[in-house]
Amino acid sequence: MAKGTICGLIIGDAGSAEKARELAKAFKDCPYCAFVGAFGNKFVWTLFVPASHRWWLESIQERPEETLGLRSAELWVAAAEEVPYPACELRIPAEKLESCPCGARCDLCELYGRCPGCPATVFYRGPTV
């Protein structure tokens, strides 16, 4: 695990089991995803991200409807060293994509600029992964 990595646990109310399943499927190939699932109407997502992305995790809790389409979301964050398992590595596709694995487009996102983009895409401007 890279130094300066944090683990975020998000539990959100999707409003329905169907919406929770849709979200889980949408984020299953996210390079930062260690776990994602639907538990009834609850959406549960565990990610390992650079510490500089903490603001992004916090935005999901602060604006769950705008960011993920959730009714509400709770966030817990820990240093990656405090999470002994899984030993998560980024899952980067062999060829960079135009769209994120979740279907988003970094070049069309209002956060692109503050956010370095998804490491699975050609738009990624972060450190070499």
C-alpha atoms as a printed R data frame, in Angstrom:
    type eleno elety resid chain resno       x      y       z
1   ATOM     1    CA   MET     A     1   0.000  0.000   0.000
2   ATOM     2    CA   ALA     A     2   1.387  3.388  -0.977
3   ATOM     3    CA   LYS     A     3   2.277  5.731   1.869
4   ATOM     4    CA   GLY     A     4  -0.317  8.455   2.259
5   ATOM     5    CA   THR     A     5  -3.182  6.178   1.273
6   ATOM     6    CA   ILE     A     6  -6.440  6.235   3.211
7   ATOM     7    CA   CYS     A     7  -9.319  3.814   3.406
8   ATOM     8    CA   GLY     A     8 -12.845  5.169   3.176
9   ATOM     9    CA   LEU     A     9 -15.952  3.222   4.133
10  ATOM    10    CA   ILE     A    10 -19.201  4.632   2.764
11  ATOM    11    CA   ILE     A    11 -22.614  3.332   3.787
12  ATOM    12    CA   GLY     A    12 -25.493  5.022   2.044
13  ATOM    13    CA   ASP     A    13 -29.249  4.821   1.779
14  ATOM    14    CA   ALA     A    14 -30.006  4.255  -1.895
15  ATOM    15    CA   GLY     A    15 -33.769  4.399  -1.360
16  ATOM    16    CA   SER     A    16 -34.362  0.983  -2.887
17  ATOM    17    CA   ALA     A    17 -32.651 -2.367  -3.262
18  ATOM    18    CA   GLU     A    18 -32.648 -1.918  -7.040
19  ATOM    19    CA   LYS     A    19 -30.828  1.439  -6.836
20  ATOM    20    CA   ALA     A    20 -28.292 -0.034  -4.369
21  ATOM    21    CA   ARG     A    21 -27.598 -2.928  -6.772
22  ATOM    22    CA   GLU     A    22 -27.225 -0.518  -9.711
23  ATOM    23    CA   LEU     A    23 -24.665  1.544  -7.804
24  ATOM    24    CA   ALA     A    24 -22.747 -1.546  -6.718
25  ATOM    25    CA   LYS     A    25 -22.543 -2.743 -10.317
26  ATOM    26    CA   ALA     A    26 -21.500  0.718 -11.524
27  ATOM    27    CA   PHE     A    27 -18.508  0.905  -9.160
28  ATOM    28    CA   LYS     A    28 -17.332 -2.712  -9.189
29  ATOM    29    CA   ASP     A    29 -14.471 -1.922 -11.590
30  ATOM    30    CA   CYS     A    30 -13.366  1.342  -9.928
31  ATOM    31    CA   PRO     A    31  -9.554  1.231  -9.598
32  ATOM    32    CA   TYR     A    32  -9.825  2.381  -5.954
33  ATOM    33    CA   CYS     A    33 -12.541 -0.129  -4.965
34  ATOM    34    CA   ALA     A    34 -11.711 -2.844  -2.430
35  ATOM    35    CA   PHE     A    35 -15.345 -3.834  -1.825
36  ATOM    36    CA   VAL     A    36 -18.761 -2.738  -3.056
37  ATOM    37    CA   GLY     A    37 -22.133 -4.284  -2.409
38  ATOM    38    CA   ALA     A    38 -25.854 -3.851  -1.935
39  ATOM    39    CA   PHE     A    39 -27.553 -4.897   1.293
40  ATOM    40    CA   GLY     A    40 -31.235 -4.239   0.765
41  ATOM    41    CA   ASN     A    41 -31.481 -0.506   0.178
42  ATOM    42    CA   LYS     A    42 -28.005  0.085   1.657
43  ATOM    43    CA   PHE     A    43 -25.022  0.756  -0.605
44  ATOM    44    CA   VAL     A    44 -21.668 -0.169   0.968
45  ATOM    45    CA   TRP     A    45 -18.366  0.855  -0.606
46  ATOM    46    CA   THR     A    46 -14.811  0.530   0.652
47  ATOM    47    CA   LEU     A    47 -12.095  2.403  -1.215
48  ATOM    48    CA   PHE     A    48  -8.370  2.958  -0.866
49  ATOM    49    CA   VAL     A    49  -7.494  6.410  -2.217
50  ATOM    50    CA   PRO     A    50  -4.599  8.862  -1.958
51  ATOM    51    CA   ALA     A    51  -4.929 11.007   1.185
52  ATOM    52    CA   SER     A    52  -5.271 13.999  -1.151
53  ATOM    53    CA   HIS     A    53  -8.654 12.529  -2.221
54  ATOM    54    CA   ARG     A    54 -10.152 12.811   1.264
55  ATOM    55    CA   TRP     A    55 -12.155 15.848   0.098
56  ATOM    56    CA   TRP     A    56 -13.718 13.666  -2.588
57  ATOM    57    CA   LEU     A    57 -14.812 11.048  -0.036
58  ATOM    58    CA   GLU     A    58 -16.189 13.810   2.200
59  ATOM    59    CA   SER     A    59 -18.163 15.265  -0.717
60  ATOM    60    CA   ILE     A    60 -20.105 11.999  -0.944
61  ATOM    61    CA   GLN     A    61 -21.238 12.381   2.670
62  ATOM    62    CA   GLU     A    62 -21.896 16.105   2.316
63  ATOM    63    CA   ARG     A    63 -23.791 15.850  -1.000
64  ATOM    64    CA   PRO     A    64 -24.921 12.221  -1.393
65  ATOM    65    CA   GLU     A    65 -27.743 12.994  -3.837
66  ATOM    66    CA   GLU     A    66 -25.526 15.028  -6.173
67  ATOM    67    CA   THR     A    67 -22.498 12.728  -6.063
68  ATOM    68    CA   LEU     A    68 -23.984  9.222  -6.128
69  ATOM    69    CA   GLY     A    69 -27.748  9.628  -6.113
70  ATOM    70    CA   LEU     A    70 -28.030  8.450  -2.506
71  ATOM    71    CA   ARG     A    71 -30.598  9.732  -0.007
72  ATOM    72    CA   SER     A    72 -27.908  9.896   2.694
73  ATOM    73    CA   ALA     A    73 -24.385  8.631   3.271
74  ATOM    74    CA   GLU     A    74 -22.098  8.049   6.223
75  ATOM    75    CA   LEU     A    75 -18.321  8.046   5.869
76  ATOM    76    CA   TRP     A    76 -15.568  6.559   7.991
77  ATOM    77    CA   VAL     A    77 -11.887  7.145   7.132
78  ATOM    78    CA   ALA     A    78  -8.738  5.447   8.420
79  ATOM    79    CA   ALA     A    79  -5.104  5.433   7.392
80  ATOM    80    CA   ALA     A    80  -4.520  2.453   5.116
81  ATOM    81    CA   GLU     A    81  -1.981  1.113   7.618
82  ATOM    82    CA   GLU     A    82  -4.882  0.706  10.090
83  ATOM    83    CA   VAL     A    83  -6.655 -1.672   7.686
84  ATOM    84    CA   PRO     A    84  -4.605 -4.881   7.638
85  ATOM    85    CA   TYR     A    85  -6.784 -6.594   5.038
86  ATOM    86    CA   PRO     A    86  -7.277 -6.373   2.151
87  ATOM    87    CA   ALA     A    87  -3.867 -5.309   0.929
88  ATOM    88    CA   CYS     A    88  -5.444 -3.310  -1.868
89  ATOM    89    CA   GLU     A    89  -3.658 -2.425  -5.069
90  ATOM    90    CA   LEU     A    90  -5.093 -0.198  -7.771
91  ATOM    91    CA   ARG     A    91  -6.744 -2.157 -10.572
92  ATOM    92    CA   ILE     A    92  -5.691 -0.295 -13.713
93  ATOM    93    CA   PRO     A    93  -6.746 -1.626 -17.134
94  ATOM    94    CA   ALA     A    94  -3.973 -2.506 -19.589
95  ATOM    95    CA   GLU     A    95  -5.159  0.261 -21.921
96  ATOM    96    CA   LYS     A    96  -6.372  3.586 -20.549
97  ATOM    97    CA   LEU     A    97 -10.074  4.241 -21.151
98  ATOM    98    CA   GLU     A    98 -11.964  7.329 -22.402
99  ATOM    99    CA   SER     A    99 -14.667  6.786 -19.756
100 ATOM   100    CA   CYS     A   100 -14.185  5.699 -16.158
101 ATOM   101    CA   PRO     A   101 -15.143  2.089 -15.373
102 ATOM   102    CA   CYS     A   102 -18.216  3.540 -13.591
103 ATOM   103    CA   GLY     A   103 -19.260  5.321 -16.799
104 ATOM   104    CA   ALA     A   104 -18.280  8.871 -15.757
105 ATOM   105    CA   ARG     A   105 -16.202 11.114 -18.021
106 ATOM   106    CA   CYS     A   106 -13.411 13.019 -16.269
107 ATOM   107    CA   ASP     A   107 -13.203 15.605 -19.057
108 ATOM   108    CA   LEU     A   108 -16.899 16.456 -18.539
109 ATOM   109    CA   CYS     A   109 -16.845 16.467 -14.724
110 ATOM   110    CA   GLU     A   110 -17.092 19.787 -12.866
111 ATOM   111    CA   LEU     A   111 -14.538 18.487 -10.326
112 ATOM   112    CA   TYR     A   112 -11.890 17.748 -12.954
113 ATOM   113    CA   GLY     A   113  -9.156 20.203 -12.220
114 ATOM   114    CA   ARG     A   114  -9.355 19.859  -8.464
115 ATOM   115    CA   CYS     A   115  -9.506 16.100  -8.965
116 ATOM   116    CA   PRO     A   116  -6.682 14.546 -11.020
117 ATOM   117    CA   GLY     A   117  -9.161 12.203 -12.703
118 ATOM   118    CA   CYS     A   118  -9.587  8.460 -12.639
119 ATOM   119    CA   PRO     A   119  -6.334  6.482 -12.976
120 ATOM   120    CA   ALA     A   120  -8.092  4.089 -15.376
121 ATOM   121    CA   THR     A   121  -8.571  6.868 -17.957
122 ATOM   122    CA   VAL     A   122  -6.531  8.839 -20.453
123 ATOM   123    CA   PHE     A   123  -7.517 11.967 -18.496
124 ATOM   124    CA   TYR     A   124  -5.624 11.001 -15.315
125 ATOM   125    CA   ARG     A   125  -3.175 13.750 -14.269
126 ATOM   126    CA   GLY     A   126  -2.071 12.339 -10.947
127 ATOM   127    CA   PRO     A   127   1.146 10.647  -9.936
128 ATOM   128    CA   THR     A   128   2.244  7.627 -11.925
129 ATOM   129    CA   VAL     A   129   0.407  4.560 -10.663
